[in-house]
C-alpha cells in the first residue's frame, strides 16, 4: 500500500469516527431535560462558590423566597423563608470561617420532573485551605426538591445533614 493511500484511509476513518462520536456526544447533551440538568449542575456549583467566597447575596439568590431547609439534629430547624434562611447561612461554619467547599461530582443525583427536580450532593469543606495545616472542616449533604421558576432553578425544600462516615458509594439521604 502506498503512503498516499494509507493517509486517505486514515483520514476517511477519522472523518467517519468523528461523525459517530459527534452524534453520540450530541445525543448525550441535547434535549430539554439535559439542558435542565445542566442548569441544576450550575445551581449546585453556585452553592459551593457562595460558601467558599462567603457571598451571602449569591447564596440567597439560589433559594426560593419560601424555601425550607431542614437540618438534621438542629432543634431550631426547619428554617423557612428568606429571613430565617439568611440567618442560618450567616451563622454557619462556611460563613464564619474560611473554607473551600468541594463536591464529589460522581455522587450528584438529579431527577427532573417538569418544573420540579430532586437533587442530592455532598459538601466536603476544607478549612485553612491555603495553609499546609489545612483540614477537613465538615462533611455534609444537601438533598431535596428544587423548583424551576422565573427561568431558573432554586432550592425549595431541602434537608442537610452530616455525611459520615465518608464513603464512595453511600448516600446519606433519604
N, C-alpha and C positions, 0 to 999 in steps of 0.2 A: 504494500500500500504506500502510495506517495504521501509525503508530508502535507501537501495541499489538500488531499482527500481526507486525511486524518483531521486537519483543522476544521474542514467543513462539517465532518461528522460530529466532532466535539461541539462546535457552535450550534449545530442543529439539536443536539441533545440538551445543551444548556437552555436554549430557547424553549424547547418542549417542556423541560423541567420547570422553567420559570413560569410558564403558563399554568402548570399543575400546582406549583407552590402558590402562585398568585391567587388562584381560585380557592385554594384551601384556606389561605390566610384571610382572604376576603370573606369567605363564608363564616369564619370564626368571629369576625368583628363587625358584621353587618346586621342590620335589622334593628327594630325599635327596642327590643329587650336588652340587647347587648349595649346599646347606647345608654340605657338607663343604668345598667351595671357599671359602666364606665363613670357615670356621674356619681354613683354611690361610692366607688373607689376614691373619687376626688373628695367627697364628703369626709370619708374616713381619714384621708391624708390631711385635710384641713384641720380636723380634730387634733391630730398629733402635732401639726405645726402650731396650733393655738396653745397647746400645753407646753411645748418646747420653748416657744417665744414669749409665753405668758401674755398672750394677746386676748384679753377678755372680750373685746369687741368682736373679734373673729369667732371666738368660742360661742358667744351668744347668737351670732348670725347663723349658726348651724342648728339651732333649736327652734321648734315650733313655739309660738308665743304661749300656747297652752301645754307645752311639753311637760313630761313626767320623767323623773329619774328616781328609781328605786335602788337604794344602796343596801346590799345585804349586810346585816349586822349593825346598821346605823339606826338607833331608836328614833331619830328625828326625821327619818325617811318616811314617806316619799317627799321629794322636792317637786312641787307643782307650780308651774307658771314662771314667767320670766324673772321676777324679782328673787324668788326662792332659788331658782337655778343659778342665777348670777352670784348670789351669796354663797352657795355651795362651792362653786368653782373658785371664787376668790379666796376661800379659806382652805382649799385643797392643797395637798403637798406640792402639786405641779405649779401652783401659782404662788406658793410661799417660799419654795426652794427651787434653785436652778436644776432642771432635769432635762435630759434628752429622751424623748418618748419614741420608742421603737415598736414596730408591729411585725410579727411573723406573717408575711403575706400569704403563705401557703395554708394558713388556718382560717383565713377570712371566709365567711359563709354569707352569700347573698341570694335571696329568693324574691324576685319581683313578681307581684300580683297586682297588676293595674297601677293604681295610684298609691299603693302601699307596698312595702317590702320588709323582709326580715334581714337583719344584719347582725353578724357576730364577728368580733375581733378582739384581740388581746393587746394590751399595752405593757411593755416592759421598759420601765423608766430607769435611766442611768443617772445617778447623782454624781456631782463633781465630774461631769463627763469630760472636761478638758484638762483634768489633772491625772497624774499617774495613780493616784489613790482612788480613782473612780470606783463606784459600787452600784450594785443593783438596788435601787431605792424602793421599787414597787413592781409587783406583777399582778395585773388586774385584767378583767374582761369588761366589755360593754356589749350588750346584746338587746335586741328588741325590735320594735316596729318603727319604721320610717314612714314619712308621708311626703308625697310629691305635691307641692303647692306653689303657685306663682312661678312655675318654670324651674323649680329646684327641689332637691331632696333635703329634708330636715329630720332631725331626731324628734320622735313623737312620744313614745312610751318605752323607755329603756331601763334596763337593770344592769347594775355594776356590782362587781364583787372581786374577791381575790382569785387569782389563777395559780393556786398552789395545790399540790406540788406541780412544779413546771413539767410539762410533758409535751412531746411532739404530737401525739395522736389523741389527747384527751381534751374534751370541750367542757367548760365549767357551767354552762347554762344552755338549755333549761334544765 
